[in-house]
Amino acid sequence: METNPTYSSLVAVGDSFTEGMSDLLPDGSYRGWADLLAGRMAARAPDFRYANLAVRGKLIGQIVEEQVDVAAAMGADVITLVGGLNDTLRPKCDMGRVRGLLEEAVEKLAPACRQLVLMRSPGRQGPVLARFRPRMEELFTCVDELAERHGAVVVDLYGAPSLSDPRLWDVDRLHLSAEGHRRVAEAVWQGLGYDPEDTEWRTPMPATAPPGWVTRRVTDARFARQHLLPWIGRRLTGRSSGDGLPAKRPELLPYEGPAA
């Protein structure tokens, strides 16, 4: 791995995690770790270009079908690929198929860039995701094996104590907050070989007194009504939150956003 390398372009591939939910901007759009990372990289490289093909709700099969070939054809210096986690959250999940599709994606993307970046996605504490952890960890084992075989960088967010803290997650309990995305951007930045800007991104937030019983029950009821039940409804009807949505930044164009 190079130290403080100069990369001239970045393409991000994936789902809502890479699209940037729930790092909401005032205009109603999402920023997220990939935009933050692009801003930092652009500050180091004149004429830096960035594309973000991620769309919320996408399964690994959709990512392979809709994004991977497009990303590979762009010839970017760095490609990030995060996918498969949505599959693990489905009641009926064929992990053999997920692993095969992820392998197909890596085999196409690794030779198409200077550096492919894979991730072990973060997982928050709590009972809702506990039942899915064995699948998640099987997915991450596959990520590790593919990275070793193809020379990809693995950014281990799952093993970072800070990112399991519920305070770094949005009220929907599925997507990171702005501070969570900032820490992910720092993790990928360091994974690419740049000097750290935050050496403590893994460090847990200072402890605070937990909310009282009544507050927790009210919060749980609001979460179930506003987020959990609609999510279950989409699963049962075969719909996705990303149906009909275009890619965030479908072309590899100069990035003029502020550095982060």
Kinemage of the C-alpha trace (Angstrom):
@kinemage 1
@onewidth
@group {chain A} dominant
@subgroup {mainchain}
@vectorlist {calphas} color= white
{ca met a 1} P 0.000 0.000 0.000
{ca glu a 2} L 1.320 3.428 -0.977
{ca thr a 3} L 1.766 6.109 1.668
{ca asn a 4} L -0.133 9.323 0.881
{ca pro a 5} L -0.845 8.217 -2.690
{ca thr a 6} L -2.232 10.457 -5.391
{ca tyr a 7} L -5.409 9.042 -6.848
{ca ser a 8} L -7.106 10.968 -9.625
{ca ser a 9} L -10.557 9.348 -9.551
{ca leu a 10} L -13.022 7.429 -7.386
{ca val a 11} L -16.078 5.332 -8.254
{ca ala a 12} L -18.369 4.153 -5.436
{ca val a 13} L -20.595 1.102 -5.965
{ca gly a 14} L -23.293 -0.162 -3.623
{ca asp a 15} L -26.545 0.544 -1.815
{ca ser a 16} L -27.894 3.043 0.738
{ca phe a 17} L -24.743 2.852 2.863
{ca thr a 18} L -22.683 4.238 -0.026
{ca glu a 19} L -25.433 6.561 -1.256
{ca gly a 20} L -25.090 8.309 2.092
{ca met a 21} L -28.302 7.668 4.023
{ca ser a 22} L -28.933 9.158 6.570
{ca asp a 23} L -26.391 11.991 6.342
{ca leu a 24} L -29.044 14.482 5.301
{ca leu a 25} L -28.144 17.863 3.800
{ca pro a 26} L -30.352 21.000 4.047
{ca asp a 27} L -31.551 20.562 0.457
{ca gly a 28} L -32.904 17.088 1.263
{ca ser a 29} L -30.151 15.142 -0.502
{ca tyr a 30} L -27.718 12.770 1.192
{ca arg a 31} L -24.000 13.310 1.562
{ca gly a 32} L -22.354 10.299 3.233
{ca trp a 33} L -18.876 8.862 3.594
{ca ala a 34} L -18.172 8.495 -0.139
{ca asp a 35} L -18.820 12.202 -0.808
{ca leu a 36} L -16.688 13.124 2.200
{ca leu a 37} L -13.892 10.861 0.980
{ca ala a 38} L -14.097 12.317 -2.528
{ca gly a 39} L -13.776 15.803 -1.080
{ca arg a 40} L -10.593 14.865 0.745
{ca met a 41} L -9.096 13.111 -2.270
{ca ala a 42} L -9.978 16.036 -4.547
{ca ala a 43} L -8.030 18.380 -2.273
{ca arg a 44} L -4.906 16.282 -2.985
{ca ala a 45} L -5.352 15.817 -6.740
{ca pro a 46} L -6.137 18.510 -9.336
{ca asp a 47} L -8.901 17.560 -11.774
{ca phe a 48} L -10.098 14.785 -9.463
{ca arg a 49} L -13.159 12.939 -10.777
{ca tyr a 50} L -15.856 11.125 -8.833
{ca ala a 51} L -18.860 8.923 -9.594
{ca asn a 52} L -21.275 7.361 -7.125
{ca leu a 53} L -23.454 4.650 -8.645
{ca ala a 54} L -25.028 3.565 -5.352
{ca val a 55} L -28.801 3.352 -4.979
{ca arg a 56} L -30.625 2.584 -1.738
{ca gly a 57} L -32.207 -0.831 -1.302
{ca lys a 58} L -30.158 -2.612 -3.951
{ca leu a 59} L -29.395 -6.318 -3.539
{ca ile a 60} L -26.053 -7.733 -4.633
{ca gly a 61} L -27.591 -9.159 -7.813
{ca gln a 62} L -28.889 -5.709 -8.774
{ca ile a 63} L -25.530 -4.132 -7.966
{ca val a 64} L -23.774 -6.627 -10.246
{ca glu a 65} L -26.325 -6.182 -13.025
{ca glu a 66} L -26.701 -2.394 -12.883
{ca gln a 67} L -23.463 -0.969 -11.493
{ca val a 68} L -20.444 -3.250 -11.767
{ca asp a 69} L -19.884 -3.219 -15.537
{ca val a 70} L -20.503 0.536 -15.624
{ca ala a 71} L -17.945 1.095 -12.855
{ca ala a 72} L -15.368 -1.186 -14.456
{ca ala a 73} L -15.635 0.690 -17.767
{ca met a 74} L -14.875 4.036 -16.118
{ca gly a 75} L -11.214 3.188 -15.534
{ca ala a 76} L -11.036 4.892 -12.149
{ca asp a 77} L -8.003 4.751 -9.870
{ca val a 78} L -10.099 3.645 -6.878
{ca ile a 79} L -13.343 1.678 -6.797
{ca thr a 80} L -15.214 0.976 -3.579
{ca leu a 81} L -17.651 -1.925 -3.429
{ca val a 82} L -20.024 -2.513 -0.524
{ca gly a 83} L -22.927 -4.862 -1.165
{ca gly a 84} L -24.724 -7.960 0.014
{ca leu a 85} L -25.850 -6.708 3.385
{ca asn a 86} L -29.393 -6.050 2.173
{ca asp a 87} L -29.515 -9.671 1.050
{ca thr a 88} L -28.569 -10.924 4.518
{ca leu a 89} L -31.537 -9.037 5.981
{ca arg a 90} L -34.067 -10.824 3.773
{ca pro a 91} L -35.984 -13.738 5.378
{ca lys a 92} L -35.022 -16.022 2.507
{ca cys a 93} L -31.380 -15.455 1.694
{ca asp a 94} L -29.276 -17.817 -0.422
{ca met a 95} L -25.809 -17.095 0.946
{ca gly a 96} L -24.208 -19.296 -1.694
{ca arg a 97} L -25.685 -17.079 -4.397
{ca val a 98} L -24.649 -13.931 -2.520
{ca arg a 99} L -21.056 -15.145 -2.265
{ca gly a 100} L -21.008 -16.080 -5.944
{ca leu a 101} L -22.298 -12.681 -7.043
{ca leu a 102} L -19.853 -10.851 -4.795
{ca glu a 103} L -17.021 -12.898 -6.287
{ca glu a 104} L -18.235 -12.011 -9.791
{ca ala a 105} L -18.221 -8.324 -8.881
{ca val a 106} L -14.720 -8.424 -7.422
{ca glu a 107} L -13.337 -10.352 -10.398
{ca lys a 108} L -14.614 -7.621 -12.727
{ca leu a 109} L -13.665 -4.609 -10.619
{ca ala a 110} L -10.224 -5.538 -9.262
{ca pro a 111} L -8.465 -5.522 -12.659
{ca ala a 112} L -10.311 -2.354 -13.706
{ca cys a 113} L -8.710 -0.010 -11.133
{ca arg a 114} L -5.481 0.718 -9.282
{ca gln a 115} L -7.082 -0.110 -5.933
{ca leu a 116} L -10.295 -1.895 -5.068
{ca val a 117} L -11.702 -1.216 -1.604
{ca leu a 118} L -14.044 -3.668 0.132
{ca met a 119} L -15.594 -3.344 3.583
{ca arg a 120} L -16.818 -5.271 6.541
{ca ser a 121} L -19.922 -3.159 7.089
{ca pro a 122} L -20.687 -1.679 10.516
{ca gly a 123} L -23.336 -3.256 12.709
{ca arg a 124} L -25.053 -1.485 15.571
{ca gln a 125} L -25.954 -2.994 18.894
{ca gly a 126} L -29.511 -4.146 19.460
{ca pro a 127} L -31.862 -7.110 19.110
{ca val a 128} L -33.226 -6.331 15.622
{ca leu a 129} L -29.980 -7.176 13.832
{ca ala a 130} L -28.823 -9.870 16.249
{ca arg a 131} L -30.610 -12.653 14.356
{ca phe a 132} L -28.885 -11.662 11.107
{ca arg a 133} L -25.328 -11.513 12.459
{ca pro a 134} L -24.339 -15.068 11.414
{ca arg a 135} L -25.174 -14.224 7.794
{ca met a 136} L -23.381 -10.898 8.053
{ca glu a 137} L -20.264 -12.563 9.400
{ca glu a 138} L -20.392 -15.187 6.642
{ca leu a 139} L -20.520 -12.325 4.143
{ca phe a 140} L -17.515 -10.659 5.770
{ca thr a 141} L -15.509 -13.888 5.672
{ca cys a 142} L -16.146 -13.963 1.937
{ca val a 143} L -15.023 -10.328 1.675
{ca asp a 144} L -11.754 -11.146 3.455
{ca glu a 145} L -11.070 -14.123 1.202
{ca leu a 146} L -11.777 -12.197 -1.987
{ca ala a 147} L -9.616 -9.281 -0.863
{ca glu a 148} L -6.665 -11.543 -0.195
{ca arg a 149} L -7.078 -13.243 -3.563
{ca his a 150} L -7.424 -10.037 -5.585
{ca gly a 151} L -5.263 -7.549 -3.703
{ca ala a 152} L -8.152 -5.439 -2.430
{ca val a 153} L -8.099 -3.326 0.717
{ca val a 154} L -10.570 -4.346 3.425
{ca val a 155} L -11.810 -1.587 5.730
{ca asp a 156} L -13.010 -3.270 8.910
{ca leu a 157} L -15.943 -1.226 10.156
{ca tyr a 158} L -17.638 -4.204 11.786
{ca gly a 159} L -14.734 -4.552 14.213
{ca ala a 160} L -14.697 -0.861 15.167
{ca pro a 161} L -16.163 -0.366 18.677
{ca ser a 162} L -17.285 3.191 17.932
{ca leu a 163} L -19.551 2.214 15.026
{ca ser a 164} L -21.618 -0.225 17.074
{ca asp a 165} L -22.812 2.638 19.290
{ca pro a 166} L -26.528 3.347 18.641
{ca arg a 167} L -25.780 7.073 19.012
{ca leu a 168} L -23.903 6.960 15.687
{ca trp a 169} L -26.968 5.624 13.884
{ca asp a 170} L -30.069 7.343 12.561
{ca val a 171} L -33.506 6.862 14.117
{ca asp a 172} L -34.273 4.175 11.508
{ca arg a 173} L -31.529 2.013 13.125
{ca leu a 174} L -30.326 0.915 9.689
{ca his a 175} L -28.255 3.882 8.528
{ca leu a 176} L -25.411 5.843 10.046
{ca ser a 177} L -25.705 9.416 11.258
{ca ala a 178} L -23.547 12.236 9.896
{ca glu a 179} L -20.919 11.517 12.542
{ca gly a 180} L -20.973 7.828 11.657
{ca his a 181} L -20.377 8.630 7.986
{ca arg a 182} L -17.535 10.978 8.934
{ca arg a 183} L -15.828 8.139 10.773
{ca val a 184} L -16.286 5.778 7.851
{ca ala a 185} L -14.725 8.332 5.497
{ca glu a 186} L -11.754 8.546 7.854
{ca ala a 187} L -11.466 4.758 7.954
{ca val a 188} L -11.404 4.454 4.159
{ca trp a 189} L -9.006 7.405 3.902
{ca gln a 190} L -6.559 5.632 6.166
{ca gly a 191} L -7.157 2.314 4.409
{ca leu a 192} L -6.030 3.919 1.140
{ca gly a 193} L -2.734 4.903 2.747
{ca tyr a 194} L -3.298 8.568 3.583
{ca asp a 195} L -2.008 10.053 6.827
{ca pro a 196} L -4.732 9.995 9.505
{ca glu a 197} L -6.730 13.124 10.166
{ca asp a 198} L -8.525 11.449 13.079
{ca thr a 199} L -6.554 8.749 14.863
{ca glu a 200} L -9.460 8.130 17.234
{ca trp a 201} L -12.211 7.221 14.773
{ca arg a 202} L -12.427 3.737 16.305
{ca thr a 203} L -12.659 5.091 19.836
{ca pro a 204} L -16.139 4.827 21.378
{ca met a 205} L -17.989 8.001 22.262
{ca pro a 206} L -17.934 9.038 25.923
{ca ala a 207} L -20.508 7.202 28.001
{ca thr a 208} L -23.747 8.968 28.834
{ca ala a 209} L -26.637 8.063 31.088
{ca pro a 210} L -29.063 5.774 29.219
{ca pro a 211} L -32.563 7.112 28.546
{ca gly a 212} L -35.284 6.142 30.990
{ca trp a 213} L -37.715 3.277 30.497
{ca val a 214} L -40.578 5.478 29.280
{ca thr a 215} L -38.354 7.302 26.790
{ca arg a 216} L -37.075 3.990 25.411
{ca arg a 217} L -40.587 2.611 24.966
{ca val a 218} L -41.781 5.769 23.191
{ca thr a 219} L -38.722 5.677 20.933
{ca asp a 220} L -39.248 1.985 20.172
{ca ala a 221} L -42.899 2.554 19.290
{ca arg a 222} L -42.029 5.455 16.973
{ca phe a 223} L -39.297 3.397 15.308
{ca ala a 224} L -41.686 0.490 14.710
{ca arg a 225} L -44.392 2.726 13.260
{ca gln a 226} L -42.203 4.947 11.066
{ca his a 227} L -39.464 2.559 9.970
{ca leu a 228} L -39.786 -1.105 10.930
{ca leu a 229} L -43.339 -1.731 9.683
{ca pro a 230} L -42.789 0.013 6.318
{ca trp a 231} L -39.539 -1.957 5.904
{ca ile a 232} L -41.368 -5.239 6.587
{ca gly a 233} L -44.105 -4.189 4.168
{ca arg a 234} L -41.585 -3.662 1.384
{ca arg a 235} L -40.033 -7.065 2.063
{ca leu a 236} L -43.417 -8.799 1.888
{ca thr a 237} L -44.434 -7.096 -1.344
{ca gly a 238} L -41.075 -7.336 -3.089
{ca arg a 239} L -40.647 -3.572 -3.255
{ca ser a 240} L -37.488 -1.587 -2.532
{ca ser a 241} L -36.877 1.939 -1.273
{ca gly a 242} L -34.698 2.455 -4.347
{ca asp a 243} L -37.245 1.432 -6.973
{ca gly a 244} L -37.120 3.931 -9.837
{ca leu a 245} L -34.321 6.026 -8.347
{ca pro a 246} L -31.290 6.930 -10.485
{ca ala a 247} L -27.672 6.609 -9.423
{ca lys a 248} L -26.432 9.428 -7.223
{ca arg a 249} L -23.595 10.538 -9.543
{ca pro a 250} L -23.846 8.340 -12.653
{ca glu a 251} L -20.902 9.847 -14.539
{ca leu a 252} L -17.219 10.155 -13.663
{ca leu a 253} L -16.977 13.942 -13.556
{ca pro a 254} L -14.819 16.543 -11.807
{ca tyr a 255} L -15.665 16.847 -8.143
{ca glu a 256} L -15.943 20.429 -6.957
{ca gly a 257} L -17.414 19.918 -3.506
{ca pro a 258} L -15.664 21.158 -0.387
{ca ala a 259} L -12.945 19.005 1.111
{ca ala a 260} L -13.892 17.352 4.409
